[in-house]
Structures are given as C-alpha cells and as structure tokens.
Amino acid sequence: MIQAEEILRFLDSEQYLYEWNGDLAFRIDGFCSLNHVKSGCITWAKNETRLDEIPEKLSENILIVGPQDIGTTGRKRKHIQNVLSCKEPKKIFFSILQHFFQEQKEPEICADSVILTKCIGDRVSIGHGCYIGKDVEIASEVKIGNHVQIEGPAVIGYKSIIHSGTIIGTDGFGYYMEQDQYRKVPHFGGVWIGKHVEIGSNTCIDRGTLDDTRIEDGVKIDNLCHIAHNVQIGKNSLIIACSLLGGSSRIGERGYVAPGAIIKNQVTVGENSVMGMGAVVTEDIRAGVIAAGIPARILRENDGRL
C-alpha cells in the first residue's frame, strides 16, 4: 500500500510536471482500468468525457491521472476527490505503475537454450529453448524471450528486448534465374540492432545480402512483422503488427507503419511520415506526410494528428 504523497515525491524526482488536487494521505492498494474501476486504486483517463464511466459510489475512493483540463467543470469534478492532471497522462500513469507495482526479475540465462556465442554483456536474460549463433553479439541488459532464434552475424544493442518466437538473421528471399532454374542469392551480411529496440513475438528479420539489415536505436516493431533483407529502419520508428517491409526498403527516422501495411522492395519512406492501415506503398514517399490506400497516395502533411 502506498500513499499519494509517495507518488508525488517520485514524480518530483523524475522532474515530471503535474498538478495535484486531493488528499496527500490517500492510500492506494493497486491499479485498475476505467473499464473495471476498483476502490482504493489508481487509474487514468485519456480525456474528461471518460469520467462519466466512473460509478459515483467509487469516485471518492480512487486516484485519477488525467489531462490538464480534467475536472475543470463542476459536473465532472463534483465527486472526484483525488486528481493528478498533467500534459502526458499515459506516460505518467505507466511510469507510476512501473516504479511502484512492476516486479523486477533478476536476469537469467536458461540452461535449455543453445548459446554458441561468447559475446554476451552483463545482466542479459535469455529464455527457454533459444538458439543463439556463434557470430552473435549481445550487449548488456538485453532481454530475450522463449524460443527465439538468432543466427549470425548479428548485433543486439544495449537494453533491447526480443519477444518470444522471433527469428533473426536467416537468409532473405533472393534468387536469380539460370538455365530455367532459380538459383539462390548467397547472403553475406548480417543484422544490426541498436539500443533500446523492442521486437514483438513471431517477427522475422532477414540478414542482409552484402550489407547488414539495420534497425536503429529506439525502434519498436510489433508482433508478426516481416523485415526483409537489407531493410533500413531509422531511429524511433514504429512498425505495427502484420506489416511487411520488402527487401532494401528504407524507413526514415520517426516513421510510422500502421497495421497490415506493405512497403515494396527498394522503396524509401521519408522521416516523420505515416503509412496508414493496409497501405500498399509502391513508390517513394517524401518526408513529413501521411499516406494511405492501394496504391498508397499522400493524403496530407503530418502535423501530429493521426
């Protein structure tokens, strides 16, 4: 059990900006969503309209993290006693949960995994049933789930996370025709993954043919994505579930590829651009725009409103 005052001290230590209105001695037993509000818990609201979902009998015994304008009208604020308002409520709410409620597990390398590399940093976790090749370099504090396969050459950067079932470093789909038969293109490149990258479950990332497939710092890749050989993904980009990035395609920094989108091989998407759900991107897309459709066409400039 923690008090609201402890939460505020934590936010001050992290230099988060917020406004508090409530009882500093309010005691919190846990956390909940607005769909299942529980007495004595902390929760968060994306906007003020969601306050209507809180049963009146519970509103006096919860702590709400919400946007800066939350609770400004008398009708909305009437029964809510403890409100922490801020510019980024989602960020602050989950920072609070991570600090006070998330269990911190000690790093462990499971004995039933096959690990051939000797290049493993400090405090690395590797789950059950993994295969890590001899030409793989793993930096410190990397977390690897269960049944992950990483063939070399590959580099996994500091504090990156690879979820269960993912395969990294196998050959890409490359062939040429010779005497009426397909001949496989040999792959000599690897996979380079930067710092603070997160890769979801059952995603496949192919090694490069000559140069490395590169995933820069801060990139987040969802479950069930395919990243083909020679792909380059710029810093802090988001690649969402069931997306397919064709061979030698490029995503600029802070790119956003929505669920089910397909980026054709050799195509470049400029930095800070958004590819909409199910888009089929067959031509280069310039920086700073939103594109969608089949084939994808630019809809408007990307002003941050998705």
C-alpha positions in Angstrom: 0.0 0.0 0.0 1.3 3.4 -0.9 0.2 7.0 -0.2 -0.4 9.7 -2.8 2.4 11.7 -1.3 4.9 9.0 -2.2 3.7 9.1 -5.8 4.2 12.9 -5.9 7.7 12.5 -4.5 8.5 10.0 -7.2 7.2 12.4 -9.9 9.2 15.2 -8.5 12.4 13.1 -8.5 11.8 12.4 -12.2 11.1 16.1 -12.9 7.6 15.4 -14.3 5.3 18.3 -14.5 1.8 17.9 -12.9 -0.9 19.5 -10.8 -2.3 17.8 -7.8 -5.7 18.2 -6.2 -6.6 15.8 -3.4 -5.6 14.2 -0.2 -1.9 13.5 0.2 -2.6 10.8 2.7 -4.9 8.9 0.3 -3.8 5.2 0.4 -3.6 3.1 -2.8 -3.8 -0.7 -2.9 -3.3 -1.2 -6.6 -4.3 -0.1 -10.1 -7.2 -0.6 -12.5 -8.6 0.5 -15.8 -11.6 2.7 -16.2 -13.5 -0.3 -17.6 -13.2 -2.1 -14.2 -12.8 0.6 -11.6 -11.9 -0.6 -8.1 -11.9 1.2 -4.8 -8.5 2.2 -3.5 -6.8 2.1 -6.9 -5.1 4.5 -9.3 -6.3 4.7 -12.9 -6.0 7.1 -15.8 -8.3 8.8 -18.3 -7.3 9.9 -21.8 -9.9 12.7 -21.7 -12.5 14.3 -19.5 -15.5 12.5 -21.1 -14.3 9.2 -19.6 -15.0 10.5 -16.1 -18.7 9.7 -16.8 -17.8 6.0 -16.7 -16.8 6.1 -13.1 -19.6 4.9 -10.7 -20.4 7.7 -8.2 -20.0 5.3 -5.3 -16.4 4.7 -6.2 -15.3 8.2 -7.4 -14.4 9.4 -3.9 -12.0 6.5 -3.3 -9.8 6.4 -6.4 -6.9 8.5 -7.8 -7.3 9.7 -11.4 -4.4 10.6 -13.6 -5.7 12.7 -16.5 -5.0 15.5 -19.0 -4.5 19.1 -17.9 -8.2 20.1 -18.3 -9.6 17.1 -16.5 -12.1 18.0 -13.8 -12.4 21.7 -14.8 -16.2 21.6 -15.0 -18.2 21.3 -11.8 -20.3 18.4 -13.1 -17.3 16.3 -14.0 -15.2 17.2 -10.9 -18.0 17.0 -8.4 -17.4 13.6 -6.9 -13.7 13.0 -7.8 -11.5 13.7 -4.8 -8.0 12.9 -6.0 -6.9 14.2 -9.4 -3.4 14.3 -10.8 -3.5 16.3 -14.0 -0.6 16.6 -16.5 0.2 17.0 -20.1 1.0 13.3 -20.8 -1.3 11.2 -18.5 -0.5 7.9 -20.2 3.2 8.4 -19.8 3.0 9.4 -16.1 0.4 6.7 -15.2 2.5 3.9 -16.6 5.7 5.4 -15.1 4.0 5.2 -11.7 2.9 1.6 -12.3 6.4 0.6 -13.4 8.0 2.2 -10.4 5.6 1.0 -7.7 4.0 -2.1 -9.0 6.1 -3.9 -11.6 8.0 -6.9 -10.4 11.7 -6.7 -11.3 13.0 -10.1 -12.2 16.7 -11.0 -11.9 18.4 -11.7 -15.3 18.6 -15.4 -16.1 20.0 -17.4 -19.0 18.0 -20.6 -19.1 20.1 -23.8 -19.3 17.9 -25.5 -22.0 18.9 -22.8 -24.6 21.7 -23.4 -27.1 24.1 -20.5 -26.9 27.2 -20.7 -29.1 28.4 -17.1 -28.8 30.8 -15.9 -26.1 30.0 -12.2 -26.7 27.3 -11.6 -24.1 27.1 -8.5 -21.9 26.2 -8.1 -18.3 22.7 -8.7 -16.9 21.4 -10.4 -20.1 18.2 -12.6 -19.9 17.6 -15.5 -22.3 14.5 -17.6 -22.1 13.8 -21.3 -22.7 14.5 -23.1 -25.9 16.5 -20.4 -27.7 19.3 -20.7 -30.3 22.0 -18.0 -30.3 24.7 -18.5 -33.0 28.4 -18.1 -32.5 28.6 -14.8 -34.6 26.0 -13.0 -32.4 27.0 -10.1 -30.1 24.6 -9.3 -27.3 25.1 -6.1 -25.4 24.3 -5.6 -21.7 20.8 -5.7 -20.2 19.2 -7.3 -23.3 16.1 -9.4 -22.7 15.4 -12.3 -25.0 12.1 -14.3 -24.6 11.5 -18.0 -25.2 12.1 -19.9 -28.4 14.0 -17.1 -30.1 16.4 -17.9 -32.9 19.3 -15.5 -33.7 21.7 -16.6 -36.4 24.8 -14.6 -37.1 26.3 -12.4 -37.9 24.1 -10.2 -35.7 24.4 -7.4 -33.1 21.8 -6.8 -30.5 22.2 -3.4 -28.8 22.0 -2.3 -25.2 18.7 -2.8 -23.3 16.9 -4.1 -26.4 14.0 -6.6 -25.9 13.2 -9.5 -28.2 10.0 -11.3 -27.5 9.2 -15.0 -27.8 9.2 -16.8 -31.1 11.1 -14.2 -33.1 13.7 -15.3 -35.7 16.6 -13.0 -36.6 19.3 -13.5 -39.2 18.1 -16.1 -41.6 18.6 -15.7 -45.3 16.2 -13.4 -47.2 14.1 -14.3 -50.2 16.6 -13.7 -53.1 17.0 -15.7 -56.3 18.2 -15.3 -59.9 17.4 -17.3 -63.0 20.0 -19.6 -64.5 19.2 -22.2 -67.2 15.5 -22.1 -66.4 16.1 -22.7 -62.7 16.1 -20.4 -59.7 19.5 -20.0 -58.1 19.6 -18.7 -54.5 21.5 -15.4 -53.9 24.0 -16.1 -51.1 23.8 -13.8 -48.1 27.0 -12.4 -46.6 25.5 -9.6 -44.5 24.0 -9.7 -41.0 21.5 -7.9 -38.8 22.4 -4.8 -36.7 20.0 -3.8 -34.0 20.6 -0.7 -32.0 19.9 0.4 -28.4 16.5 0.3 -26.7 14.9 -1.6 -29.6 11.9 -3.8 -28.9 10.8 -6.6 -31.3 7.5 -8.3 -30.8 6.6 -12.0 -30.9 6.8 -14.1 -34.0 8.5 -11.5 -36.1 11.1 -12.4 -38.7 14.1 -10.2 -39.6 16.3 -11.4 -42.5 20.1 -10.8 -42.7 21.4 -8.6 -45.5 22.9 -9.9 -48.7 26.1 -7.8 -48.7 25.5 -5.1 -46.1 23.6 -5.5 -42.8 19.8 -5.2 -42.3 19.8 -2.3 -39.8 17.3 -1.3 -37.1 18.4 1.9 -35.5 18.1 3.0 -31.8 14.7 3.2 -30.3 12.8 1.4 -33.0 9.7 -0.6 -31.8 8.5 -3.5 -34.0 5.2 -5.2 -33.2 4.2 -8.9 -33.4 4.0 -10.8 -36.7 6.0 -8.4 -38.8 8.4 -9.3 -41.7 11.5 -7.3 -42.2 13.2 -8.4 -45.4 16.9 -8.4 -46.3 18.8 -5.1 -46.5 15.9 -3.1 -44.9 17.0 0.1 -43.1 14.7 1.4 -40.3 15.5 4.9 -38.9 15.6 5.8 -35.2 12.4 5.8 -33.1 10.3 4.4 -35.9 7.2 2.3 -35.1 6.4 -0.8 -37.2 3.0 -2.2 -36.2 1.5 -5.7 -36.4 1.4 -7.7 -39.6 3.4 -5.1 -41.6 5.8 -6.2 -44.3 8.9 -4.3 -45.3 10.2 -5.5 -48.6 13.9 -6.0 -49.4 16.1 -2.9 -49.4 13.2 -0.7 -48.4 14.0 2.3 -46.1 12.0 3.9 -43.3 13.2 7.3 -42.2 13.5 8.4 -38.6 10.3 8.6 -36.6 8.4 6.7 -39.3 5.1 5.0 -38.6 4.0 1.9 -40.5 0.4 1.1 -39.4 -1.0 -2.5 -39.1 -1.0 -4.6 -42.3 0.9 -2.1 -44.4 3.2 -3.3 -47.2 6.3 -1.4 -48.2 7.5 -2.5 -51.7 11.2 -3.5 -52.1 13.6 -0.7 -52.9 11.0 2.0 -51.7 12.0 4.8 -49.4 9.6 6.3 -46.8 10.8 9.7 -45.6 11.3 10.6 -42.0 8.3 11.5 -39.8 5.9 10.0 -42.3 2.9 7.8 -41.5 1.8 4.9 -43.7 -1.9 4.1 -43.0 -3.5 0.7 -42.2 -3.3 -1.7 -45.0 -1.5 0.7 -47.3 0.5 -0.7 -50.2 3.4 1.6 -50.7 4.8 1.1 -54.3 6.7 4.4 -54.7 8.9 6.6 -52.6 7.1 8.7 -50.0 8.6 12.1 -49.1 9.2 13.2 -45.5 6.6 14.5 -43.2 3.4 13.3 -44.8 0.5 10.8 -44.2 -0.2 8.3 -47.0 -2.7 5.5 -47.3 -4.6 3.4 -49.8 -3.8 0.8 -52.5 -1.6 2.0 -54.0 -0.7 4.5 -51.3 -1.2 8.2 -52.0 -0.3 11.2 -49.9 -3.3 12.5 -48.0 -1.9 15.4 -46.1 1.1 16.8 -44.2 1.8 15.0 -40.9 1.0 17.6 -38.3 0.9 15.0 -35.5 -2.8 14.3 -35.7 -3.2 10.6 -36.5 
